[in-house]
Amino acid sequence: MTIIQVIASGLLLGAVYALFSSGLTLIWGMMNFINFAHGEFVLIGMYIAFLVVTYLNGGPLLFVGTAAVLLFGFGIVIYYGLIRHVMRGPMLAQILSTFGLALLLRYLAFFIFKADFKTLPDTIFPGTVNIGGIFLGMPQLVAGGVALVITLGIHLLLKRTTIGSQLLAVSEDRQAAMLMGIRPDRMQAIAWGLSAASAGVAGALIATFYYISPTVGESLALTAFVVVAFGGFGSVPGALVAGLLIGVIQSLSAYLLGPIYKDIVVYAMFVALLWIRPTGLFGKAA
């Protein structure tokens, strides 16, 4: 029963991994562009949750909704203010632009919030739930459940809606999309907004059970890159499956080997998978 509980906890954590990784894979699928500041987008969502709870006495709906709206707008601003311009330059400029943005956001967090660790009150989602003898913390249960629903919603948005079809059309062939009357700039801006919003919501959800500090975005970004590469660049279903798998692997490794080994196991399996299948689980072979 203990192993089952560990696996269940890993699945809930993995669902949150999948949510913020789906935004990263969306950008790659649309533009072949890697956003090194994605972890800092998650960090902003965490601090938004902290500020809403601390200064507005707001609840989960308020801080999750606020994170979604503000990060969506922030993603669009980043696209028009930075990304659209560096896309015309060499690949190194594209890489350094978001790497520099990550550093800027991280050290702004240090300047505003200092290096102190912050947490949300336990009263946000109090207690645990007993499901068939498996005890799960309410924060993890709510965060994992909401993250899973939103990730599936992003997949359905891309596959079942007009705007999703337009996003996919731009990702397939920008010039052909323009001939069909689609505005690629607008679609790519929306993609950045969706990517940032998913990261912000994931950050707000993570903040209910995880510490908040200016450096946490760096470790979450590494996790997102592993999830995206594991599942296949550009695949939202791949990010979902990979996120769940990595969450379970981390939880089992921490339980069986010790917490310090959980990341070692994940990265070792990640390297082994890329050696066998460089495109990831759901990536398309060249």
Buried (B, 14 or more C-beta within 10 A) or exposed (E): EEEEBBBBBBBBBBBBBBBBBBBBBBBBBBBEBBBBBBBBBBBBBBBBBBBBBEEEEBEBEBBBBBBBBBBBEBBBBBBBEBBBEBBEEEEEEBBBBBBEBBBEBBEEBEEEBEEEEBBBEEEBBEEBEEEEEBEBBBBBBBBBEBBBEBBBEBBEBBEEEEEBEBBBBBBEEBEEBBEEEBEBEBBBBBBBBBBBBBBBBBBBBBBBBBEBBBBBBBEBBBBBBBBBBBBBBBBBBBBBBBBBBBBBBBBBBBBEEEEEBBBEBBEEBBEEBBEEEEBBBBBEEE
